[in-house]
Amino acid sequence: MADPAPPFSGSAMVRLRAGDILGKVGYLRAGTGPVVVLIHGVGMHAQIWAPQITALAAHYDVIALDMLGHGRSMLPPDPPALADYADAVIGVLDALDVPKAALIGHSMGALVALQAGLQHADRVERLVAMNGVFQRSPDLRRAVLARAEELEEKGFSASIAPTLARWFGDPVPEDLAAVCALASDALQSVRVDGYRSTYALFATSDETFAPSLHTLSMPALFLTGALDANSSPAMSHAMAALAPLGRADIVPDARHMMALTHPDAINALLLAFLSETPAPLPHRDTLEHAGR
């Protein structure tokens, strides 16, 4: 069998803030079929999804985005809001004449996918929130806010080594050295201003969906790694318990960058979820009662 063609690299013009801000969002696109959108985390870019693009493009039309402030995409508005990042996703769908898509987001991308699912429910078929954060403990909140402050005080370059240690281990296991290098390259090439503003939003958004997850109207899979202390299994289980059509799966022995470190397991879970027949949504009265 011939090797698959490399993804098409393009950009789409999107409008934010009721059309007041116009700019480009970069993306990679591969495959044919129902549309699946991949949204990376802070400091990464669309290419970090390479293992998933290859696997999913055999069955789906895969669009991997450069998040606002990353890769070839415009900077977010100042100050940024999760709605800006979600509107950028929908703006790409509009530009490419895609009426509806499944969304898969990692880390900050999980927050963006959830925001899009709540804000643009008619455009989201189903979603996966990978390594998402939710209601951090006081200790975790202090730690992430301290990291955001250090970006201002010490500069971005000082944050790269401790970030990689959290994601892959310290020292990095030999069998993860290659994928750690990919993440390191992405961090070293990121736009510092885009990273800084996006990370500040990420650091303060873990409570955002507590009042609204009970209204999420599409099937939702909450995935994380058993060893991911900052996007913990407890967080994924808590979000899944609130979402009417939510469920959680925990990947054994995986940390934060499990799409890179455990691609076969992740791809199998994603393909299985994407192919499922949606369960009926509970009656609206049930959803409203759940939120009381």
Secondary structure, 3 states (H helix, E strand, C coil): CCCCCCCEEEEEEEEECCCCEEEEEEEEEECCCCEEEEECCCCCCHHHHHHHHHHHCCCCEEEEECCCCCCCCCCCCCCCCHHHHHHHHHHHHHHCCCCCEEEEEECHHHHHHHHHHHHCHHHEEEEEEECCCCCCCHHHHHHHHHHHHHHHHHCHHHHHHHHHHHHHCCCCCHHHHHHHHHHHHHHHHCCHHHHHHHHHHHHCCCCCCCCCHHHCCCCEEEEEECCCCCCCHHHHHHHHHHCCCEEEEEECCCCCCHHHHCHHHHHHHHHHHHCCCCCCCCCHHHHHHHCC
